[in-house]
Amino acid sequence: MKILLILFTFFCFRLETNQAKSATYINPSLRTKSINQLARMIKKVQPELNEIARNRIAKNIFQAACKNKVDPLLMIAIIDTESNFAGTKVSSTGDLSMAQINTSVWNKEFSRLGRQKISDYRLKKDEVYALNKMAEILGILKI
């Protein structure tokens, strides 16, 4: 059922924000509407998450997705599956944060690409940093 909700919301969201992801400047009303839609989607997949947390996460996902030109709904689906929106989650394989990034794997790739290594500490402590790194990784995979 969660998958159907994600797919339905994905198609509705894509219709309304297709232009927003490619634009350098995003109309403030479209930005607000998009963040609200993301917050509603997060509520559907994680209803126990409080409104303040949902809105904060939706805003952070939207900003990271726009900056890295990736789909915010993909980010939500991955986060829901991998960490259930728990910012302090550490998996048995060493994946960290809400974004579930394995720094031992990704730091090798970041070094190869000439990018700054990912900080384990910041992944665990800084939600904005973790979501930006997640979006950056998705952008790399998209190429």
C-alpha positions, -999 to +999 in steps of 0.1 A: +000+000+000+029+024+008+043+018-027+009+028-043+008+060-022+043+069-032+036+062-069+004+082-069+020+111-051+050+109-073+029+114-105+009+142-090+040+160-077+058+156-110+030+172-130+031+203-108+068+208-102+084+196-134+096+232-142+107+239-106+135+213-106+152+228-136+148+264-127+175+284-110+149+307-095+118+290-080+087+310-075+081+313-038+044+301-040+054+271-061+082+264-036+059+265-007+033+244-025+060+218-034+073+216+002+037+212+015+031+184-010+063+167+002+053+171+038+019+154+030+037+125+013+059+121+043+028+121+066+013+093+044+044+070+047+053+080+083+021+092+101+038+090+135+063+118+126+052+151+141+042+180+119+073+201+128+096+173+119+077+166+087+078+202+075+115+205+083+124+173+065+103+182+035+120+217+032+154+201+036+147+174+010+132+200-014+163+222-012+188+194-015+168+179-045+167+212-063+204+219-057+214+185-071+186+182-097+173+149-083+137+138-076+127+146-040+102+117-042+130+093-048+147+107-017+115+102+004+111+067-009+147+057+000+146+074+034+113+057+042+126+023+032+161+026+047+157+046+079+120+053+086+131+090+088+152+083+119+181+107+118+204+088+141+199+054+124+231+033+120+226+000+100+245-032+106+266-025+075+276+010+088+252+031+068+246+064+087+218+089+093+184+093+078+201+091+044+218+058+052+251+066+035+280+042+038+310+065+040+336+037+035+321+030+001+312+066-009+344+083+002+363+061-022+341+073-050+342+109-038+380+108-038+381+093-073+358+122-085+379+148-067+352+157-042+355+164-005+351+133+016+319+128+036+321+134+074+307+106+095+302+130+124+283+155+103+261+128+088+250+118+123+246+153+136+234+175+107+202+166+088+208+192+061+243+179+055+231+143+053+202+151+029+226+172+007+251+143+005+223+119-003+211+141-031+247+146-043+251+108-044+218+104-063+231+130-088+263+111-093+243+079-099+220+097-124+249+107-146 
